[in-house]
Amino acid sequence: MKFVVLNRDYAERFTCEEPYIHICITDPKDTEPKLPDCDKRIGLLHLRFHDWDIRAKELITVKYRKSPTAQDQVFFTEDQAREIIKFVHGFIGRVNVVVVNCAAGISRSPAVAAALSKCLCDKDGDFFKRYIPNSLVYSTILRVWYDEWGEF
């Protein structure tokens, strides 16, 4: 399985010569990117959450929880991890490419790609060398996968 991590700009121009699925991540109030029409894209999942990692979530939900700004934060959830896992499982055997994009292509999308790569291919190291995967996203996907789907 091949994982392609993109930022929003590249996602809006991405095409592929083989069948692929696409996981698109945006901030809750942002518009979705205008992805090109591509007959090789056979699945698309849109998710919305902010780019907060584990430490930031702890600070915001505990220390700053009374702040009006803290009330508006959308953290990555186990339900979203389940959505990702079920989405990808639905295409196993039909695609060899999983595209994941977020705004910058540095934290959220590499975290999703790294977690899926760990679960499906038993390797994730390259993502940690090239990007800064979001710890909340990465650990939540791994935990849900392990708890609900078994060992990776």
VOPAGU-2260 file (C-alpha; in pm, 1 decimal, decimal comma):
REM VOPAGU-2260
SITE   aa  ch    i         X         Y         Z
SITE  MET   A    0       0,0       0,0       0,0
SITE  LYS   A    1     132,1     343,4     -94,2
SITE  PHE   A    2      44,0     655,1     105,2
SITE  VAL   A    3      57,9    1002,3     -46,9
SITE  VAL   A    4      57,8    1301,8     189,3
SITE  LEU   A    5     -40,9    1636,4      40,7
SITE  ASN   A    6    -116,7    1990,3     145,6
SITE  ARG   A    7    -433,2    2162,0      27,4
SITE  ASP   A    8    -272,4    2324,9    -278,7
SITE  TYR   A    9    -127,2    1998,4    -407,7
SITE  ALA   A   10    -451,5    1813,6    -333,7
SITE  GLU   A   11    -636,3    2056,8    -559,5
SITE  ARG   A   12    -406,7    1954,3    -847,6
SITE  PHE   A   13    -348,0    1586,2    -767,5
SITE  THR   A   14    -422,6    1313,9   -1017,9
SITE  CYS   A   15    -318,9     951,8   -1022,1
SITE  GLU   A   16    -288,9     687,2   -1291,8
SITE  GLU   A   17    -411,0     402,5   -1071,5
SITE  PRO   A   18    -721,1     362,5    -853,4
SITE  TYR   A   19    -693,7     548,0    -523,6
SITE  ILE   A   20    -891,9     671,5    -227,3
SITE  HIS   A   21    -864,0    1016,1     -75,8
SITE  ILE   A   22    -900,9    1132,4     284,6
SITE  CYS   A   23    -943,8    1509,1     298,8
SITE  ILE   A   24    -899,7    1693,4     630,1
SITE  THR   A   25    -999,9    2055,5     685,8
SITE  ASP   A   26   -1046,9    2286,8     979,8
SITE  PRO   A   27   -1409,7    2291,8    1095,6
SITE  LYS   A   28   -1495,5    2628,8     941,4
SITE  ASP   A   29   -1280,0    2607,6     626,1
SITE  THR   A   30   -1420,1    2528,8     285,8
SITE  GLU   A   31   -1331,2    2194,5     137,1
SITE  PRO   A   32   -1061,3    2198,3    -129,5
SITE  LYS   A   33   -1170,9    2184,7    -491,5
SITE  LEU   A   34   -1036,9    1844,3    -585,6
SITE  PRO   A   35    -999,5    1776,4    -957,0
SITE  ASP   A   36   -1235,6    1532,3   -1121,6
SITE  CYS   A   37   -1044,3    1207,5   -1153,7
SITE  ASP   A   38   -1199,5     880,9   -1262,3
SITE  LYS   A   39    -926,5     690,9   -1075,4
SITE  ARG   A   40   -1045,4     828,5    -737,5
SITE  ILE   A   41   -1294,7     566,5    -624,8
SITE  GLY   A   42   -1353,2     689,4    -270,1
SITE  LEU   A   43   -1347,9    1020,1     -84,5
SITE  LEU   A   44   -1380,2    1086,4     288,9
SITE  HIS   A   45   -1401,0    1440,5     429,4
SITE  LEU   A   46   -1319,9    1505,2     794,8
SITE  ARG   A   47   -1317,0    1828,9     995,7
SITE  PHE   A   48   -1108,6    1888,2    1306,9
SITE  HIS   A   49    -843,3    2128,5    1432,4
SITE  ASP   A   50    -473,3    2046,2    1437,6
SITE  TRP   A   51    -435,4    2000,0    1812,9
SITE  ASP   A   52    -208,7    1728,9    1947,4
SITE  ILE   A   53    -234,0    1542,0    2279,3
SITE  ARG   A   54     -55,9    1806,7    2487,4
SITE  ALA   A   55    -258,5    2092,8    2340,8
SITE  LYS   A   56    -582,0    1903,1    2401,8
SITE  GLU   A   57    -487,3    1856,2    2767,4
SITE  LEU   A   58    -408,5    2225,7    2809,8
SITE  ILE   A   59    -719,4    2346,8    2632,1
SITE  THR   A   60    -963,8    2105,3    2795,7
SITE  VAL   A   61    -818,7    2133,8    3146,5
SITE  LYS   A   62    -630,6    2459,8    3198,6
SITE  TYR   A   63    -813,2    2685,2    2951,5
SITE  ARG   A   64   -1151,2    2511,4    2943,4
SITE  LYS   A   65   -1342,2    2824,0    3049,4
SITE  SER   A   66   -1202,8    3032,1    2766,3
SITE  PRO   A   67   -1459,3    3108,1    2493,7
SITE  THR   A   68   -1199,1    3014,3    2235,5
SITE  ALA   A   69   -1148,3    2674,5    2399,3
SITE  GLN   A   70   -1518,5    2599,5    2359,0
SITE  ASP   A   71   -1488,5    2626,6    1979,0
SITE  GLN   A   72   -1206,1    2375,4    1938,5
SITE  VAL   A   73   -1280,6    2051,2    1756,4
SITE  PHE   A   74   -1048,1    1768,4    1852,4
SITE  PHE   A   75    -992,1    1446,9    1660,0
SITE  THR   A   76   -1218,5    1173,9    1800,8
SITE  GLU   A   77   -1238,7     797,7    1821,2
SITE  ASP   A   78   -1547,8     814,8    1598,6
SITE  GLN   A   79   -1341,4     986,7    1330,3
SITE  ALA   A   80   -1072,3     721,5    1369,7
SITE  ARG   A   81   -1341,8     457,1    1316,2
SITE  GLU   A   82   -1463,2     641,5    1005,1
SITE  ILE   A   83   -1111,1     636,3     861,1
SITE  ILE   A   84   -1054,9     271,0     941,5
SITE  LYS   A   85   -1391,2     158,5     800,3
SITE  PHE   A   86   -1341,2     374,4     491,6
SITE  VAL   A   87    -998,4     227,1     417,0
SITE  HIS   A   88   -1111,5    -128,4     494,7
SITE  GLY   A   89   -1390,5     -89,8     242,6
SITE  PHE   A   90   -1134,2     -45,6     -35,7
SITE  ILE   A   91    -868,6    -301,0      59,2
SITE  GLY   A   92    -793,8    -513,4    -244,4
SITE  ARG   A   93    -934,9    -249,9    -478,0
SITE  VAL   A   94    -671,7      21,8    -435,9
SITE  ASN   A   95    -300,3      40,8    -366,1
SITE  VAL   A   96    -287,0     417,0    -311,5
SITE  VAL   A   97    -427,0     616,6     -19,6
SITE  VAL   A   98    -405,0     995,1     -52,3
SITE  VAL   A   99    -438,5    1205,2     261,3
SITE  ASN   A  100    -438,3    1582,7     266,2
SITE  CYS   A  101    -480,3    1861,0     518,9
SITE  ALA   A  102    -412,3    2233,9     506,2
SITE  ALA   A  103     -33,0    2226,7     532,9
SITE  GLY   A  104      37,5    1855,9     485,3
SITE  ILE   A  105     269,0    1853,7     786,7
SITE  SER   A  106      79,1    1719,6    1086,5
SITE  ARG   A  107    -274,8    1582,6    1049,0
SITE  SER   A  108    -246,7    1407,7     712,8
SITE  PRO   A  109      93,9    1251,2     790,6
SITE  ALA   A  110     -50,7    1124,8    1119,5
SITE  VAL   A  111    -335,6     951,2     938,4
SITE  ALA   A  112     -98,9     809,3     676,5
SITE  ALA   A  113     153,5     695,2     939,3
SITE  ALA   A  114    -110,6     521,5    1149,9
SITE  LEU   A  115    -265,5     346,9     850,0
SITE  SER   A  116      77,2     245,5     724,4
SITE  LYS   A  117     162,7     104,8    1067,2
SITE  CYS   A  118    -161,2     -94,7    1078,7
SITE  LEU   A  119    -160,5    -218,0     719,6
SITE  CYS   A  120     210,6    -243,8     637,6
SITE  ASP   A  121     375,3    -252,9     982,7
SITE  LYS   A  122     589,8      52,5     906,6
SITE  ASP   A  123     556,3     421,5     983,7
SITE  GLY   A  124     912,0     551,2    1029,5
SITE  ASP   A  125     936,6     749,2     706,8
SITE  PHE   A  126     647,4     969,9     811,7
SITE  PHE   A  127     826,1    1064,6    1133,0
SITE  LYS   A  128    1143,0    1147,8     940,4
SITE  ARG   A  129     971,8    1371,8     684,0
SITE  TYR   A  130     681,4    1524,6     881,0
SITE  ILE   A  131     556,3    1606,5    1229,2
SITE  PRO   A  132     258,7    1368,8    1268,5
SITE  ASN   A  133     -10,7    1488,5    1505,5
SITE  SER   A  134      19,5    1270,6    1817,4
SITE  LEU   A  135    -351,6    1277,5    1899,3
SITE  VAL   A  136    -454,5    1164,9    1550,4
SITE  TYR   A  137    -183,1     899,5    1524,7
SITE  SER   A  138    -239,4     745,6    1869,0
SITE  THR   A  139    -619,2     752,5    1841,6
SITE  ILE   A  140    -620,6     565,1    1511,6
SITE  LEU   A  141    -376,2     305,1    1646,5
SITE  ARG   A  142    -574,7     260,9    1968,8
SITE  VAL   A  143    -908,5     220,7    1787,8
SITE  TRP   A  144    -756,5     -15,5    1531,5
SITE  TYR   A  145    -600,5    -232,7    1801,4
SITE  ASP   A  146    -905,3    -230,1    2030,3
SITE  GLU   A  147   -1161,7    -296,5    1759,2
SITE  TRP   A  148    -979,9    -468,5    1471,2
SITE  GLY   A  149    -707,4    -660,8    1651,3
SITE  GLU   A  150    -331,7    -651,2    1621,6
SITE  PHE   A  151    -165,3    -454,8    1346,7
